[in-house]
C-alpha cells in the first residue's frame, strides 16, 4: 500500500486519529517516517506482471 493510500484509509483516519491532522502534508509526513523502505522509493510504482507459471 502506498503512503498516499494510507492517508485516505478508513482505519488511519478514524481509529488512528488521522482526521484530526489539519495540515496538508502532516499525516503523509508522519506515515513516511514509519513506512517500510520499499514504500518510500520515489517515482512511479513498478507494474506487476502476471506469473504465467500459475495455473
PQR file of N, CA, C, O and H, with PARSE charges and radii, in Angstrom:
ATOM      1  N   UNK A   1       0.851  -1.168   0.000 -0.4000 1.5000
ATOM      2  CA  UNK A   1       0.000   0.000   0.000 -0.0000 2.0000
ATOM      3  C   UNK A   1       0.905   1.241   0.000  0.5500 1.7000
ATOM      4  O   UNK A   1       1.920   1.281   0.695 -0.5500 1.4000
ATOM      5  N   UNK A   2       0.529   2.221  -0.768 -0.4000 1.5000
ATOM      6  CA  UNK A   2       1.326   3.440  -0.847 -0.0000 2.0000
ATOM      7  C   UNK A   2       1.021   4.368   0.333  0.5500 1.7000
ATOM      8  O   UNK A   2       0.021   4.208   1.033 -0.5500 1.4000
ATOM      9  H   UNK A   2      -0.296   2.189  -1.333  0.4000 1.0000
ATOM     10  N   UNK A   3       1.902   5.327   0.526 -0.4000 1.5000
ATOM     11  CA  UNK A   3       1.697   6.303   1.596 -0.0000 2.0000
ATOM     12  C   UNK A   3       0.447   7.130   1.306  0.5500 1.7000
ATOM     13  O   UNK A   3      -0.311   7.446   2.223 -0.5500 1.4000
ATOM     14  H   UNK A   3       2.714   5.457  -0.042  0.4000 1.0000
ATOM     15  N   UNK A   4       0.226   7.482   0.045 -0.4000 1.5000
ATOM     16  CA  UNK A   4      -0.958   8.252  -0.332 -0.0000 2.0000
ATOM     17  C   UNK A   4      -2.237   7.470  -0.024  0.5500 1.7000
ATOM     18  O   UNK A   4      -3.221   8.042   0.445 -0.5500 1.4000
ATOM     19  H   UNK A   4       0.842   7.226  -0.700  0.4000 1.0000
ATOM     20  N   UNK A   5      -2.220   6.170  -0.288 -0.4000 1.5000
ATOM     21  CA  UNK A   5      -3.390   5.337   0.004 -0.0000 2.0000
ATOM     22  C   UNK A   5      -3.621   5.232   1.514  0.5500 1.7000
ATOM     23  O   UNK A   5      -4.763   5.184   1.971 -0.5500 1.4000
ATOM     24  H   UNK A   5      -1.421   5.704  -0.669  0.4000 1.0000
ATOM     25  N   UNK A   6      -2.540   5.198   2.273 -0.4000 1.5000
ATOM     26  CA  UNK A   6      -2.667   5.131   3.723 -0.0000 2.0000
ATOM     27  C   UNK A   6      -3.299   6.400   4.299  0.5500 1.7000
ATOM     28  O   UNK A   6      -4.045   6.328   5.275 -0.5500 1.4000
ATOM     29  H   UNK A   6      -1.613   5.237   1.902  0.4000 1.0000
ATOM     30  N   UNK A   7      -3.007   7.564   3.700 -0.4000 1.5000
ATOM     31  CA  UNK A   7      -3.578   8.810   4.219 -0.0000 2.0000
ATOM     32  C   UNK A   7      -5.088   8.862   4.036  0.5500 1.7000
ATOM     33  O   UNK A   7      -5.766   9.648   4.698 -0.5500 1.4000
ATOM     34  H   UNK A   7      -2.401   7.622   2.907  0.4000 1.0000
ATOM     35  N   UNK A   8      -5.622   8.031   3.142 -0.4000 1.5000
ATOM     36  CA  UNK A   8      -7.065   8.006   2.889 -0.0000 2.0000
ATOM     37  C   UNK A   8      -7.748   6.780   3.482  0.5500 1.7000
ATOM     38  O   UNK A   8      -8.969   6.653   3.380 -0.5500 1.4000
ATOM     39  H   UNK A   8      -5.072   7.393   2.603  0.4000 1.0000
ATOM     40  N   UNK A   9      -6.999   5.885   4.093 -0.4000 1.5000
ATOM     41  CA  UNK A   9      -7.550   4.639   4.625 -0.0000 2.0000
ATOM     42  C   UNK A   9      -8.420   4.912   5.856  0.5500 1.7000
ATOM     43  O   UNK A   9      -8.070   5.720   6.716 -0.5500 1.4000
ATOM     44  H   UNK A   9      -6.008   5.989   4.176  0.4000 1.0000
ATOM     45  N   UNK A  10      -9.549   4.225   5.917 -0.4000 1.5000
ATOM     46  CA  UNK A  10     -10.525   4.429   6.993 -0.0000 2.0000
ATOM     47  C   UNK A  10      -9.921   4.160   8.377  0.5500 1.7000
ATOM     48  O   UNK A  10     -10.193   4.891   9.329 -0.5500 1.4000
ATOM     49  H   UNK A  10      -9.833   3.568   5.218  0.4000 1.0000
ATOM     50  N   UNK A  11      -9.110   3.122   8.482 -0.4000 1.5000
ATOM     51  CA  UNK A  11      -8.521   2.776   9.777 -0.0000 2.0000
ATOM     52  C   UNK A  11      -7.582   3.874  10.265  0.5500 1.7000
ATOM     53  O   UNK A  11      -7.555   4.179  11.458 -0.5500 1.4000
ATOM     54  H   UNK A  11      -8.888   2.528   7.708  0.4000 1.0000
ATOM     55  N   UNK A  12      -6.817   4.467   9.361 -0.4000 1.5000
ATOM     56  CA  UNK A  12      -5.898   5.540   9.744 -0.0000 2.0000
ATOM     57  C   UNK A  12      -6.681   6.793  10.134  0.5500 1.7000
ATOM     58  O   UNK A  12      -6.359   7.445  11.127 -0.5500 1.4000
ATOM     59  H   UNK A  12      -6.839   4.219   8.393  0.4000 1.0000
ATOM     60  N   UNK A  13      -7.697   7.123   9.359 -0.4000 1.5000
ATOM     61  CA  UNK A  13      -8.467   8.338   9.609 -0.0000 2.0000
ATOM     62  C   UNK A  13      -9.299   8.247  10.887  0.5500 1.7000
ATOM     63  O   UNK A  13      -9.302   9.174  11.697 -0.5500 1.4000
ATOM     64  H   UNK A  13      -7.958   6.593   8.553  0.4000 1.0000
ATOM     65  N   UNK A  14     -10.004   7.127  11.067 -0.4000 1.5000
ATOM     66  CA  UNK A  14     -10.903   7.010  12.212 -0.0000 2.0000
ATOM     67  C   UNK A  14     -10.197   6.517  13.472  0.5500 1.7000
ATOM     68  O   UNK A  14     -10.234   7.182  14.507 -0.5500 1.4000
ATOM     69  H   UNK A  14     -10.001   6.374  10.410  0.4000 1.0000
ATOM     70  N   UNK A  15      -9.560   5.366  13.386 -0.4000 1.5000
ATOM     71  CA  UNK A  15      -9.012   4.729  14.575 -0.0000 2.0000
ATOM     72  C   UNK A  15      -7.623   5.232  14.935  0.5500 1.7000
ATOM     73  O   UNK A  15      -7.219   5.161  16.095 -0.5500 1.4000
ATOM     74  H   UNK A  15      -9.529   4.826  12.545  0.4000 1.0000
ATOM     75  N   UNK A  16      -6.887   5.740  13.949 -0.4000 1.5000
ATOM     76  CA  UNK A  16      -5.561   6.271  14.200 -0.0000 2.0000
ATOM     77  C   UNK A  16      -5.558   7.755  14.481  0.5500 1.7000
ATOM     78  O   UNK A  16      -4.513   8.322  14.796 -0.5500 1.4000
ATOM     79  H   UNK A  16      -7.215   5.798  13.007  0.4000 1.0000
ATOM     80  N   UNK A  17      -6.711   8.396  14.373 -0.4000 1.5000
ATOM     81  CA  UNK A  17      -6.812   9.826  14.640 -0.0000 2.0000
ATOM     82  C   UNK A  17      -6.294  10.696  13.507  0.5500 1.7000
ATOM     83  O   UNK A  17      -6.001  11.873  13.720 -0.5500 1.4000
ATOM     84  H   UNK A  17      -7.560   7.935  14.117  0.4000 1.0000
ATOM     85  N   UNK A  18      -6.176  10.141  12.311 -0.4000 1.5000
ATOM     86  CA  UNK A  18      -5.649  10.886  11.171 -0.0000 2.0000
ATOM     87  C   UNK A  18      -6.501  12.053  10.740  0.5500 1.7000
ATOM     88  O   UNK A  18      -5.990  13.022  10.179 -0.5500 1.4000
ATOM     89  H   UNK A  18      -6.414   9.185  12.138  0.4000 1.0000
ATOM     90  N   UNK A  19      -7.796  11.976  10.994 -0.4000 1.5000
ATOM     91  CA  UNK A  19      -8.669  13.079  10.580 -0.0000 2.0000
ATOM     92  C   UNK A  19      -8.491  14.320  11.454  0.5500 1.7000
ATOM     93  O   UNK A  19      -9.005  15.389  11.129 -0.5500 1.4000
ATOM     94  H   UNK A  19      -8.211  11.188  11.450  0.4000 1.0000
ATOM     95  N   UNK A  20      -7.768  14.178  12.555 -0.4000 1.5000
ATOM     96  CA  UNK A  20      -7.518  15.307  13.450 -0.0000 2.0000
ATOM     97  C   UNK A  20      -6.389  16.212  12.957  0.5500 1.7000
ATOM     98  O   UNK A  20      -6.262  17.350  13.410 -0.5500 1.4000
ATOM     99  H   UNK A  20      -7.350  13.309  12.819  0.4000 1.0000
ATOM    100  N   UNK A  21      -5.569  15.708  12.029 -0.4000 1.5000
ATOM    101  CA  UNK A  21      -4.461  16.499  11.493 -0.0000 2.0000
ATOM    102  C   UNK A  21      -4.983  17.437  10.414  0.5500 1.7000
ATOM    103  O   UNK A  21      -5.553  16.984   9.422 -0.5500 1.4000
ATOM    104  H   UNK A  21      -5.673  14.784  11.661  0.4000 1.0000
ATOM    105  N   UNK A  22      -4.794  18.734  10.598 -0.4000 1.5000
ATOM    106  CA  UNK A  22      -5.345  19.703   9.648 -0.0000 2.0000
ATOM    107  C   UNK A  22      -4.344  20.136   8.590  0.5500 1.7000
ATOM    108  O   UNK A  22      -4.747  20.697   7.571 -0.5500 1.4000
ATOM    109  H   UNK A  22      -4.332  19.102  11.404  0.4000 1.0000
ATOM    110  N   UNK A  23      -3.057  19.896   8.795 -0.4000 1.5000
ATOM    111  CA  UNK A  23      -2.048  20.295   7.820 -0.0000 2.0000
ATOM    112  C   UNK A  23      -2.136  19.477   6.548  0.5500 1.7000
ATOM    113  O   UNK A  23      -2.568  18.325   6.571 -0.5500 1.4000
ATOM    114  H   UNK A  23      -2.729  19.441   9.623  0.4000 1.0000
ATOM    115  N   UNK A  24      -1.727  20.074   5.438 -0.4000 1.5000
ATOM    116  CA  UNK A  24      -1.827  19.415   4.133 -0.0000 2.0000
ATOM    117  C   UNK A  24      -1.001  18.128   4.078  0.5500 1.7000
ATOM    118  O   UNK A  24      -1.485  17.105   3.592 -0.5500 1.4000
ATOM    119  H   UNK A  24      -1.377  21.011   5.420  0.4000 1.0000
ATOM    120  N   UNK A  25       0.224  18.169   4.564 -0.4000 1.5000
ATOM    121  CA  UNK A  25       1.110  17.006   4.480 -0.0000 2.0000
ATOM    122  C   UNK A  25       1.488  16.430   5.840  0.5500 1.7000
ATOM    123  O   UNK A  25       2.407  15.615   5.921 -0.5500 1.4000
ATOM    124  H   UNK A  25       0.617  19.000   4.958  0.4000 1.0000
ATOM    125  N   UNK A  26       0.816  16.825   6.887 -0.4000 1.5000
ATOM    126  CA  UNK A  26       1.170  16.368   8.230 -0.0000 2.0000
ATOM    127  C   UNK A  26       1.053  14.853   8.343  0.5500 1.7000
ATOM    128  O   UNK A  26       1.995  14.193   8.780 -0.5500 1.4000
ATOM    129  H   UNK A  26       0.070  17.487   6.821  0.4000 1.0000
ATOM    130  N   UNK A  27      -0.076  14.301   7.960 -0.4000 1.5000
ATOM    131  CA  UNK A  27      -0.294  12.863   8.057 -0.0000 2.0000
ATOM    132  C   UNK A  27       0.642  12.116   7.112  0.5500 1.7000
ATOM    133  O   UNK A  27       1.190  11.078   7.481 -0.5500 1.4000
ATOM    134  H   UNK A  27      -0.842  14.838   7.604  0.4000 1.0000
ATOM    135  N   UNK A  28       0.829  12.623   5.916 -0.4000 1.5000
ATOM    136  CA  UNK A  28       1.723  11.987   4.938 -0.0000 2.0000
ATOM    137  C   UNK A  28       3.161  11.968   5.462  0.5500 1.7000
ATOM    138  O   UNK A  28       3.854  10.960   5.322 -0.5500 1.4000
ATOM    139  H   UNK A  28       0.384  13.467   5.616  0.4000 1.0000
ATOM    140  N   UNK A  29       3.610  13.060   6.056 -0.4000 1.5000
ATOM    141  CA  UNK A  29       4.967  13.122   6.596 -0.0000 2.0000
ATOM    142  C   UNK A  29       5.133  12.137   7.750  0.5500 1.7000
ATOM    143  O   UNK A  29       6.166  11.477   7.857 -0.5500 1.4000
ATOM    144  H   UNK A  29       3.048  13.878   6.170  0.4000 1.0000
ATOM    145  N   UNK A  30       4.131  12.035   8.605 -0.4000 1.5000
ATOM    146  CA  UNK A  30       4.189  11.113   9.725 -0.0000 2.0000
ATOM    147  C   UNK A  30       4.243   9.669   9.228  0.5500 1.7000
ATOM    148  O   UNK A  30       5.026   8.864   9.733 -0.5500 1.4000
ATOM    149  H   UNK A  30       3.291  12.572   8.518  0.4000 1.0000
ATOM    150  N   UNK A  31       3.420   9.347   8.249 -0.4000 1.5000
ATOM    151  CA  UNK A  31       3.399   7.992   7.720 -0.0000 2.0000
ATOM    152  C   UNK A  31       4.705   7.645   7.009  0.5500 1.7000
ATOM    153  O   UNK A  31       5.149   6.498   7.061 -0.5500 1.4000
ATOM    154  H   UNK A  31       2.784  10.001   7.839  0.4000 1.0000
ATOM    155  N   UNK A  32       5.317   8.611   6.350 -0.4000 1.5000
ATOM    156  CA  UNK A  32       6.562   8.326   5.645 -0.0000 2.0000
ATOM    157  C   UNK A  32       7.691   7.997   6.616  0.5500 1.7000
ATOM    158  O   UNK A  32       8.640   7.307   6.244 -0.5500 1.4000
ATOM    159  H   UNK A  32       4.956   9.543   6.307  0.4000 1.0000
ATOM    160  N   UNK A  33       7.604   8.479   7.849 -0.4000 1.5000
ATOM    161  CA  UNK A  33       8.625   8.162   8.858 -0.0000 2.0000
ATOM    162  C   UNK A  33       8.555   6.705   9.300  0.5500 1.7000
ATOM    163  O   UNK A  33       9.581   6.121   9.648 -0.5500 1.4000
ATOM    164  H   UNK A  33       6.833   9.040   8.152  0.4000 1.0000
ATOM    165  N   UNK A  34       7.372   6.111   9.295 -0.4000 1.5000
ATOM    166  CA  UNK A  34       7.210   4.745   9.781 -0.0000 2.0000
ATOM    167  C   UNK A  34       6.992   3.727   8.659  0.5500 1.7000
ATOM    168  O   UNK A  34       6.820   2.537   8.926 -0.5500 1.4000
ATOM    169  H   UNK A  34       6.538   6.585   9.013  0.4000 1.0000
ATOM    170  N   UNK A  35       6.999   4.184   7.421 -0.4000 1.5000
ATOM    171  CA  UNK A  35       6.777   3.295   6.279 -0.0000 2.0000
ATOM    172  C   UNK A  35       8.006   2.430   6.019  0.5500 1.7000
ATOM    173  O   UNK A  35       9.132   2.874   6.243 -0.5500 1.4000
ATOM    174  H   UNK A  35       7.139   5.151   7.204  0.4000 1.0000
ATOM    175  N   UNK A  36       7.801   1.196   5.546 -0.4000 1.5000
ATOM    176  CA  UNK A  36       8.939   0.343   5.208 -0.0000 2.0000
ATOM    177  C   UNK A  36       9.712   0.910   4.004  0.5500 1.7000
ATOM    178  O   UNK A  36       9.151   1.668   3.213 -0.5500 1.4000
ATOM    179  H   UNK A  36       6.886   0.835   5.364  0.4000 1.0000
ATOM    180  N   UNK A  37      10.984   0.548   3.864 -0.4000 1.5000
ATOM    181  CA  UNK A  37      11.832   1.113   2.800 -0.0000 2.0000
ATOM    182  C   UNK A  37      11.289   0.917   1.384  0.5500 1.7000
ATOM    183  O   UNK A  37      11.470   1.792   0.538 -0.5500 1.4000
ATOM    184  H   UNK A  37      11.440  -0.068   4.507  0.4000 1.0000
ATOM    185  N   UNK A  38      10.630  -0.206   1.109 -0.4000 1.5000
ATOM    186  CA  UNK A  38      10.141  -0.434  -0.248 -0.0000 2.0000
ATOM    187  C   UNK A  38       8.980   0.484  -0.618  0.5500 1.7000
ATOM    188  O   UNK A  38       8.694   0.659  -1.803 -0.5500 1.4000
ATOM    189  H   UNK A  38      10.483  -0.916   1.797  0.4000 1.0000
ATOM    190  N   UNK A  39       8.318   1.062   0.351 -0.4000 1.5000
ATOM    191  CA  UNK A  39       7.220   2.001   0.085 -0.0000 2.0000
ATOM    192  C   UNK A  39       7.753   3.415  -0.133  0.5500 1.7000
ATOM    193  O   UNK A  39       7.116   4.220  -0.812 -0.5500 1.4000
ATOM    194  H   UNK A  39       8.550   0.920   1.313  0.4000 1.0000
ATOM    195  N   UNK A  40       8.911   3.719   0.438 -0.4000 1.5000
ATOM    196  CA  UNK A  40       9.470   5.063   0.393 -0.0000 2.0000
ATOM    197  C   UNK A  40      10.149   5.408  -0.928  0.5500 1.7000
ATOM    198  O   UNK A  40      10.532   6.560  -1.132 -0.5500 1.4000
ATOM    199  H   UNK A  40       9.428   3.066   0.990  0.4000 1.0000
ATOM    200  N   UNK A  41      10.307   4.445  -1.824 -0.4000 1.5000
ATOM    201  CA  UNK A  41      11.003   4.717  -3.076 -0.0000 2.0000
ATOM    202  C   UNK A  41      10.253   5.759  -3.887  0.5500 1.7000
ATOM    203  O   UNK A  41       9.049   5.619  -4.101 -0.5500 1.4000
ATOM    204  H   UNK A  41       9.996   3.509  -1.658  0.4000 1.0000
ATOM    205  N   UNK A  42      10.948   6.814  -4.347 -0.4000 1.5000
ATOM    206  CA  UNK A  42      10.273   7.829  -5.151 -0.0000 2.0000
ATOM    207  C   UNK A  42       9.996   7.344  -6.574  0.5500 1.7000
ATOM    208  O   UNK A  42      10.642   6.417  -7.061 -0.5500 1.4000
ATOM    209  H   UNK A  42      11.926   6.928  -4.173  0.4000 1.0000
ATOM    210  N   UNK A  43       9.051   7.968  -7.217 -0.4000 1.5000
ATOM    211  CA  UNK A  43       8.747   7.648  -8.609 -0.0000 2.0000
ATOM    212  C   UNK A  43       7.535   6.760  -8.765  0.5500 1.7000
ATOM    213  O   UNK A  43       6.864   6.404  -7.796 -0.5500 1.4000
ATOM    214  H   UNK A  43       8.526   8.722  -6.821  0.4000 1.0000
ATOM    215  N   UNK A  44       7.280   6.421  -9.992 -0.4000 1.5000
ATOM    216  CA  UNK A  44       6.130   5.591 -10.330 -0.0000 2.0000
ATOM    217  C   UNK A  44       6.361   4.151  -9.866  0.5500 1.7000
ATOM    218  O   UNK A  44       7.452   3.612 -10.053 -0.5500 1.4000
ATOM    219  H   UNK A  44       7.825   6.710 -10.778  0.4000 1.0000
ATOM    220  N   UNK A  45       5.346   3.522  -9.262 -0.4000 1.5000
ATOM    221  CA  UNK A  45       5.497   2.137  -8.841 -0.0000 2.0000
ATOM    222  C   UNK A  45       5.672   1.214 -10.049  0.5500 1.7000
ATOM    223  O   UNK A  45       5.109   1.467 -11.114 -0.5500 1.4000
ATOM    224  H   UNK A  45       4.460   3.960  -9.110  0.4000 1.0000
ATOM    225  N   UNK A  46       6.449   0.150  -9.881 -0.4000 1.5000
ATOM    226  CA  UNK A  46       6.655  -0.808 -10.955 -0.0000 2.0000
ATOM    227  C   UNK A  46       5.362  -1.560 -11.212  0.5500 1.7000
ATOM    228  O   UNK A  46       4.613  -1.859 -10.283 -0.5500 1.4000
ATOM    229  H   UNK A  46       6.907  -0.055  -9.016  0.4000 1.0000
ATOM    230  N   UNK A  47       5.105  -1.863 -12.479 -0.4000 1.5000
ATOM    231  CA  UNK A  47       3.913  -2.637 -12.802 -0.0000 2.0000
ATOM    232  C   UNK A  47       4.171  -4.093 -12.466  0.5500 1.7000
ATOM    233  O   UNK A  47       5.281  -4.599 -12.628 -0.5500 1.4000
ATOM    234  H   UNK A  47       5.714  -1.620 -13.233  0.4000 1.0000
ATOM    235  N   UNK A  48       3.142  -4.747 -12.001 -0.4000 1.5000
ATOM    236  CA  UNK A  48       3.254  -6.153 -11.622 -0.0000 2.0000
ATOM    237  C   UNK A  48       2.806  -6.989 -12.792  0.5500 1.7000
ATOM    238  O   UNK A  48       1.670  -6.875 -13.251 -0.5500 1.4000
ATOM    239  H   UNK A  48       2.240  -4.336 -11.869  0.4000 1.0000
ATOM    240  N   UNK A  49       3.713  -7.843 -13.281 -0.4000 1.5000
ATOM    241  CA  UNK A  49       3.402  -8.716 -14.402 -0.0000 2.0000
ATOM    242  C   UNK A  49       2.840 -10.026 -13.866  0.5500 1.7000
ATOM    243  O   UNK A  49       3.354 -10.569 -12.889 -0.5500 1.4000
ATOM    244  H   UNK A  49       4.636  -7.935 -12.908  0.4000 1.0000
ATOM    245  N   UNK A  50       1.776 -10.542 -14.507 -0.4000 1.5000
ATOM    246  CA  UNK A  50       1.190 -11.799 -14.028 -0.0000 2.0000
ATOM    247  C   UNK A  50       2.177 -12.960 -14.203  0.5500 1.7000
ATOM    248  O   UNK A  50       2.946 -12.994 -15.164 -0.5500 1.4000
ATOM    249  H   UNK A  50       1.358 -10.101 -15.301  0.4000 1.0000
ATOM    250  N   UNK A  51       2.142 -13.894 -13.274 -0.4000 1.5000
ATOM    251  CA  UNK A  51       3.006 -15.057 -13.318 -0.0000 2.0000
ATOM    252  C   UNK A  51       2.347 -16.092 -14.208  0.5500 1.7000
ATOM    253  O   UNK A  51       1.232 -16.531 -13.926 -0.5500 1.4000
ATOM    254  H   UNK A  51       1.518 -13.866 -12.494  0.4000 1.0000
ATOM    255  N   UNK A  52       3.025 -16.491 -15.286 -0.4000 1.5000
ATOM    256  CA  UNK A  52       2.463 -17.439 -16.242 -0.0000 2.0000
ATOM    257  C   UNK A  52       2.572 -18.879 -15.759  0.5500 1.7000
ATOM    258  O   UNK A  52       1.943 -19.771 -16.328 -0.5500 1.4000
ATOM    259  H   UNK A  52       3.930 -16.134 -15.515  0.4000 1.0000
ATOM    260  N   UNK A  53       3.370 -19.118 -14.707 -0.4000 1.5000
ATOM    261  CA  UNK A  53       3.546 -20.458 -14.193 -0.0000 2.0000
ATOM    262  C   UNK A  53       2.351 -20.934 -13.364  0.5500 1.7000
ATOM    263  O   UNK A  53       2.153 -22.138 -13.198 -0.5500 1.4000
ATOM    264  H   UNK A  53       3.881 -18.394 -14.245  0.4000 1.0000
ATOM    265  N   UNK A  54       1.572 -20.017 -12.855 -0.4000 1.5000
ATOM    266  CA  UNK A  54       0.426 -20.362 -12.023 -0.0000 2.0000
ATOM    267  C   UNK A  54      -0.731 -20.740 -12.911  0.5500 1.7000
ATOM    268  O   UNK A  54      -1.070 -20.010 -13.842 -0.5500 1.4000
ATOM    269  H   UNK A  54       1.732 -19.040 -12.989  0.4000 1.0000
ATOM    270  N   UNK A  55      -1.348 -21.889 -12.629 -0.4000 1.5000
ATOM    271  CA  UNK A  55      -2.444 -22.369 -13.470 -0.0000 2.0000
ATOM    272  C   UNK A  55      -3.777 -21.881 -12.985  0.5500 1.7000
ATOM    273  O   UNK A  55      -4.805 -22.195 -13.584 -0.5500 1.4000
ATOM    274  H   UNK A  55      -1.073 -22.482 -11.872  0.4000 1.0000
TER
END
